[in-house]
Amino acid sequence: MDAFSSKDMALRAQKKILSSMATKSSVQMFIDDTTSEILDELYRVSKEYSGSKSEAQKVIKDLIKIAVKIGLLFRNNRFSTEELGVATDFKKKLHQGAMTAISFHEVDFTFDKAVMADLLTGCRDLLLKLVRTHLTPKSHGRINHVFNHYADPELLTKLYEPGGAFTHNLAKICRGLDKLVEDGTI
């Protein structure tokens, strides 16, 4: 018996189309203004830190592609009950990470790069577990790329350096995270 499913085929086509159109203007219908502002600041930090506009664009593009694909999988009810449990764990870990990032920003000299890196690595691992059977190895690579980039202890240290080059960016990122936490988005 042939294992063809038009629903699966349509989902694959949607993911493929979204992969190719993950530009800022086309993704605005999937990502709200606050998240977009956070992504803009993350881009600026990545660009300045790496010294490479193309690397910064690639990290943000990978992040957007993953977010859109996971949103698409949720909207199409593709996750099993067990996977939804993993998604809940991911959301809790992401919430914890956002709260920790905000706290480190608001309370001087509390920043701990190991704690922040561990939270980001934990989020990455949960996300990989969630999408293991749904996304391609290329998408798994994108997840690793994004989380490994932002979990870099040197980047985190520069980001949280009191009076450093990224103080303004960090303030905007934390304001956005705080709004997303208040809205219950994360």
C-alpha positions as CSV (number, residue, x, y, z in Angstrom):
1,M,0.0,0.0,0.0
2,D,1.3,3.4,-0.9
3,A,2.0,5.7,2.1
4,F,1.1,8.9,0.2
5,S,-0.7,11.6,2.2
6,S,-1.8,14.9,0.6
7,K,-1.8,16.6,4.1
8,D,1.9,15.6,4.6
9,M,2.7,16.7,1.1
10,A,1.0,20.1,1.7
11,L,2.9,20.5,5.0
12,R,6.2,19.8,3.4
13,A,5.4,22.3,0.6
14,Q,4.5,25.0,3.1
15,K,7.8,24.4,5.1
16,K,9.8,24.5,1.8
17,I,8.1,27.7,0.7
18,L,8.5,29.4,4.1
19,S,12.2,28.4,4.1
20,S,12.8,30.2,0.9
21,M,10.9,33.4,1.9
22,A,12.3,33.9,5.4
23,T,13.0,37.6,4.8
24,K,12.1,40.4,7.2
25,S,9.2,41.7,5.1
26,S,7.6,38.3,4.4
27,V,7.9,36.9,7.9
28,Q,6.2,39.9,9.6
29,M,2.9,38.1,9.3
30,F,4.3,35.3,11.5
31,I,6.4,37.4,14.0
32,D,4.9,40.2,16.1
33,D,6.5,43.7,16.4
34,T,8.1,43.1,19.8
35,T,9.8,39.9,18.6
36,S,10.9,41.7,15.5
37,E,12.5,44.4,17.6
38,I,14.3,41.8,19.7
39,L,15.5,40.1,16.5
40,D,16.8,43.4,15.1
41,E,18.8,44.0,18.3
42,L,20.1,40.4,18.2
43,Y,21.2,41.1,14.6
44,R,23.0,44.2,15.6
45,V,24.8,42.5,18.5
46,S,25.8,39.5,16.2
47,K,27.0,41.9,13.5
48,E,29.1,43.9,15.8
49,Y,30.5,40.9,17.7
50,S,31.3,38.7,14.7
51,G,32.4,41.6,12.5
52,S,30.4,40.0,9.7
53,K,27.1,41.3,8.3
54,S,26.6,38.0,6.4
55,E,27.1,35.8,9.5
56,A,24.7,38.0,11.5
57,Q,22.1,37.8,8.8
58,K,22.5,34.0,8.6
59,V,22.0,33.6,12.3
60,I,18.8,35.7,12.3
61,K,17.5,34.0,9.1
62,D,18.1,30.6,10.7
63,L,16.3,31.7,13.8
64,I,13.3,33.0,11.8
65,K,13.1,29.9,9.6
66,I,13.0,27.6,12.7
67,A,10.4,29.7,14.5
68,V,8.2,29.8,11.5
69,K,8.5,26.1,10.8
70,I,7.7,25.2,14.4
71,G,4.8,27.5,14.4
72,L,3.6,25.8,11.2
73,L,3.9,22.4,12.8
74,F,1.9,23.6,15.9
75,R,-0.9,25.1,13.7
76,N,-1.1,21.8,11.8
77,N,-1.3,19.7,15.0
78,R,1.8,17.6,14.0
79,F,3.1,17.1,17.5
80,S,2.3,14.0,19.6
81,T,1.2,14.2,23.2
82,E,4.7,13.3,24.3
83,E,6.1,16.0,22.0
84,L,3.7,18.6,23.4
85,G,5.1,17.8,26.8
86,V,8.6,18.5,25.4
87,A,7.2,21.8,23.9
88,T,5.9,22.7,27.4
89,D,9.3,22.0,28.9
90,F,10.9,24.1,26.2
91,K,8.5,27.0,26.9
92,K,9.3,26.8,30.6
93,K,13.0,26.8,29.9
94,L,12.7,29.7,27.5
95,H,10.7,31.6,30.1
96,Q,13.3,30.9,32.7
97,G,16.0,32.1,30.3
98,A,14.1,35.3,29.5
99,M,13.6,36.0,33.3
100,T,17.3,35.3,34.0
101,A,18.4,37.5,31.1
102,I,16.2,40.3,32.4
103,S,17.4,39.8,36.0
104,F,21.1,39.8,35.0
105,H,20.5,43.1,33.1
106,E,18.6,44.8,35.9
107,V,20.8,43.8,38.8
108,D,24.4,45.0,38.3
109,F,27.2,42.5,38.7
110,T,25.0,39.4,38.9
111,F,25.7,38.2,35.4
112,D,27.0,34.6,35.2
113,K,27.9,33.5,31.7
114,A,27.8,29.8,32.7
115,V,24.2,30.0,33.9
116,M,23.1,31.9,30.7
117,A,25.0,29.5,28.4
118,D,23.5,26.5,30.2
119,L,20.0,27.9,29.9
120,L,20.5,28.5,26.1
121,T,22.0,25.0,25.7
122,G,19.1,23.5,27.6
123,C,16.6,25.3,25.3
124,R,18.5,24.0,22.2
125,D,18.4,20.4,23.4
126,L,14.7,20.5,24.1
127,L,14.0,22.1,20.8
128,L,16.1,19.5,19.0
129,K,14.2,16.8,20.8
130,L,10.8,18.4,19.9
131,V,11.5,18.6,16.1
132,R,13.7,15.4,15.8
133,T,11.2,13.6,13.6
134,H,9.6,16.6,12.0
135,L,12.4,18.7,10.5
136,T,15.4,17.8,8.4
137,P,19.0,17.5,9.5
138,K,19.6,20.9,7.8
139,S,17.0,22.5,10.1
140,H,18.6,20.7,13.1
141,G,21.8,22.4,12.0
142,R,20.1,25.7,12.0
143,I,18.9,25.2,15.5
144,N,22.5,24.3,16.6
145,H,23.8,27.3,14.7
146,V,21.5,29.8,16.4
147,F,21.8,28.5,20.0
148,N,25.5,27.9,19.8
149,H,26.1,31.4,18.5
150,Y,24.1,33.1,21.3
151,A,25.3,30.7,24.0
152,D,29.0,31.6,23.2
153,P,30.4,32.7,26.6
154,E,32.5,35.4,25.0
155,L,29.5,36.9,23.3
156,L,27.5,36.8,26.5
157,T,30.3,38.4,28.5
158,K,30.5,41.3,25.9
159,L,26.7,41.6,25.9
160,Y,26.5,42.0,29.7
161,E,29.6,44.0,30.2
162,P,28.7,47.0,32.4
163,G,28.9,50.2,30.3
164,G,30.1,48.1,27.3
165,A,29.4,48.4,23.6
166,F,26.1,46.4,23.8
167,T,24.5,48.1,26.9
168,H,22.0,49.9,24.7
169,N,21.2,46.7,22.7
170,L,20.8,44.7,25.8
171,A,18.4,47.2,27.3
172,K,16.2,47.0,24.2
173,I,16.4,43.2,24.2
174,C,15.4,43.0,27.8
175,R,12.5,45.4,27.4
176,G,11.2,43.3,24.6
177,L,11.6,40.1,26.6
178,D,9.9,41.7,29.5
179,K,6.9,42.6,27.3
180,L,6.8,39.0,25.9
181,V,6.8,37.6,29.4
182,E,4.1,40.0,30.5
183,D,2.0,39.1,27.5
184,G,2.4,35.4,28.3
185,T,4.1,34.8,24.9
186,I,7.2,33.3,26.6
